[in-house]
């Protein structure tokens, strides 16, 4: 007779996560195999192989907890887009793969959203639509307005030009409609510099924000 074994919550969560990852990996392997067969049958032998979940995870995508703020979310989207390109992840898999990196309150939000919308419908969402949905949740309009005000009034403090430039590069990610051209970005960046170097930057007649920085 076998004795019962008690598992902690952490052990149970780890086992569930392991089983989910194994199931996802197996499913994606089957999809990749089927896709490769179809490509081979059509004579397209040079077509790139579809990304598997394991290949996506091997690219080490960052997690998101919901506490990183609007700029943190936009940075995450940028990095995920880069991972998708590197791993050749197709749009139909992107939401499924990306949501596996959510943690804490962000994971709770997604589970609630998926249950409300319907699991099949939620995971069938396009990557662009998913980004809009997630932005609506974590980048409310009142927070964007605060960032727009900060961007409009952003000035160099003392000699902290490096810190000023870093923050100025971050803010337009969330205020794209506020400064929607390269010329507007350059204008606002130069405005925030100290008077003794504004003239030098203007006289350079550089056409990009990075060039001005």
C-alpha positions in Angstrom: 0.0 0.0 0.0 1.4 3.3 -1.1 1.5 6.2 1.4 0.1 9.5 0.4 2.4 12.4 -0.5 1.6 16.0 0.2 2.7 18.7 -2.2 3.2 22.4 -1.5 1.4 25.0 -3.6 4.7 25.9 -5.2 5.4 22.3 -6.2 1.9 21.9 -7.6 2.3 25.2 -9.6 5.7 24.0 -10.9 4.3 20.6 -12.0 1.3 22.3 -13.7 3.7 24.8 -15.5 5.9 21.9 -16.6 3.0 19.9 -18.0 1.6 23.0 -19.8 5.0 23.7 -21.3 5.5 20.1 -22.4 2.0 20.0 -23.9 2.6 23.3 -25.8 5.9 22.1 -27.0 4.4 18.8 -28.2 1.6 20.7 -30.0 3.9 23.1 -31.7 6.2 20.2 -32.8 3.2 18.5 -34.4 2.2 21.8 -36.1 5.7 22.4 -37.4 5.9 18.8 -38.7 2.6 19.2 -40.5 3.6 22.5 -41.9 6.9 21.1 -43.1 5.1 18.3 -44.8 2.8 20.7 -46.6 5.7 22.9 -47.7 7.7 19.9 -48.9 4.7 18.6 -50.9 4.2 22.0 -52.6 7.9 22.1 -53.7 8.7 25.1 -51.4 11.8 23.4 -49.8 13.4 26.8 -49.2 10.6 28.1 -46.9 11.7 28.8 -43.3 10.5 26.3 -40.7 7.8 27.5 -38.4 8.9 28.4 -34.9 8.2 26.0 -32.1 7.4 27.0 -28.5 10.8 25.6 -27.4 12.6 27.8 -29.9 10.6 30.8 -28.8 11.6 30.2 -25.1 15.2 29.6 -26.1 15.2 33.2 -27.2 14.7 34.1 -23.6 11.7 36.5 -23.9 11.2 38.7 -20.8 8.3 38.3 -18.5 5.7 40.9 -17.6 4.0 41.2 -14.3 1.8 44.3 -14.9 3.9 46.5 -12.5 6.3 47.8 -15.1 4.2 50.8 -16.2 3.3 52.0 -19.7 6.9 52.5 -20.9 7.8 49.1 -19.6 5.0 47.6 -21.6 6.0 49.3 -24.8 9.6 48.1 -24.2 8.3 44.6 -23.8 6.4 44.8 -27.1 9.5 45.9 -28.8 11.5 43.0 -27.4 8.8 40.5 -28.2 8.6 41.7 -31.8 12.4 41.2 -32.0 12.1 37.7 -30.6 9.3 36.9 -33.0 11.5 37.9 -35.9 14.5 36.0 -34.7 12.6 32.8 -34.0 10.4 33.1 -37.2 7.2 33.0 -35.0 4.1 33.3 -37.2 1.2 35.5 -36.1 -1.1 32.6 -35.3 1.2 31.5 -32.5 2.3 34.9 -31.1 -0.5 35.5 -28.6 -0.3 31.9 -27.4 3.5 32.2 -26.9 3.5 35.8 -25.5 0.9 35.1 -22.9 3.0 32.3 -21.5 5.4 34.9 -20.3 2.8 36.8 -18.2 3.1 36.6 -14.5 1.4 37.8 -11.3 -1.4 40.3 -11.9 -0.8 40.4 -15.6 -1.5 36.6 -15.8 -4.6 37.0 -13.7 -5.8 39.8 -16.1 -5.2 37.6 -19.1 -7.0 34.6 -17.6 -10.0 36.7 -16.7 -10.0 38.3 -20.2 -9.7 34.9 -22.0 -12.5 33.4 -19.9 -14.8 36.3 -20.6 -14.0 36.4 -24.3 -13.9 32.7 -24.7 -10.6 30.8 -24.8 -10.6 29.9 -28.5 -11.5 33.5 -29.5 -8.9 35.0 -27.1 -6.0 32.9 -28.3 -7.1 33.4 -31.9 -6.6 37.2 -31.5 -4.0 38.7 -33.8 -0.8 40.0 -32.3 -1.6 43.6 -33.2 -5.1 43.3 -31.6 -3.6 41.7 -28.5 -1.2 44.6 -28.1 -4.1 47.1 -28.4 -6.1 45.2 -25.8 -3.2 45.0 -23.4 -2.4 48.7 -23.9 -5.9 49.6 -23.1 -5.5 47.8 -19.8 -2.1 49.0 -18.7 -1.8 52.3 -20.5 -5.0 54.2 -19.6 -5.5 57.6 -21.1 -5.0 59.5 -17.9 -1.5 57.9 -17.5 -0.7 58.8 -21.1 -1.7 62.4 -20.5 0.8 62.5 -17.6 3.5 61.3 -19.8 2.6 63.8 -22.5 2.9 66.6 -19.9 6.2 65.2 -18.7 7.5 65.1 -22.3 6.3 68.6 -23.1 8.1 70.0 -20.0 11.2 67.8 -20.0 14.4 69.8 -19.5 18.0 68.8 -18.7 18.7 69.0 -15.0 22.2 70.3 -14.4 24.6 68.4 -16.6 22.5 65.2 -16.7 22.3 65.1 -20.5 22.6 61.3 -20.7 19.7 60.8 -18.3 17.7 63.4 -20.1 18.3 61.8 -23.5 17.4 58.3 -22.1 14.1 59.6 -20.7 13.3 61.5 -23.9 13.8 58.3 -26.0 11.3 56.5 -23.7 8.5 58.9 -23.6 7.7 59.1 -27.3 7.0 55.4 -27.2 3.8 56.2 -25.3 3.2 59.7 -26.8 3.4 58.8 -30.5 0.4 60.9 -31.4 1.7 63.8 -29.3 5.1 64.0 -31.2 4.3 62.1 -34.4 7.1 63.2 -36.6 10.9 63.2 -36.3 10.9 66.9 -36.7 8.6 67.4 -33.7 10.8 65.0 -31.6 13.9 66.9 -32.4 12.2 70.3 -31.7 11.1 69.2 -28.2 14.4 67.5 -27.4 16.4 70.7 -28.3 13.9 72.9 -26.4 14.8 71.0 -23.2 18.6 71.4 -23.6 20.5 74.2 -21.8 20.7 77.4 -23.8 24.4 77.2 -24.2 24.2 74.1 -26.4 20.9 74.6 -28.1 22.6 76.6 -30.9 25.2 73.9 -31.5 22.6 71.2 -32.0 20.4 73.4 -34.2 23.3 74.4 -36.4 24.2 70.7 -37.0 21.0 70.4 -39.1 20.6 66.7 -38.2 17.6 65.0 -39.5 17.0 62.4 -36.8 16.5 62.5 -33.0 19.3 60.0 -32.5 21.6 62.3 -34.5 20.6 65.3 -32.3 21.3 63.3 -29.2 
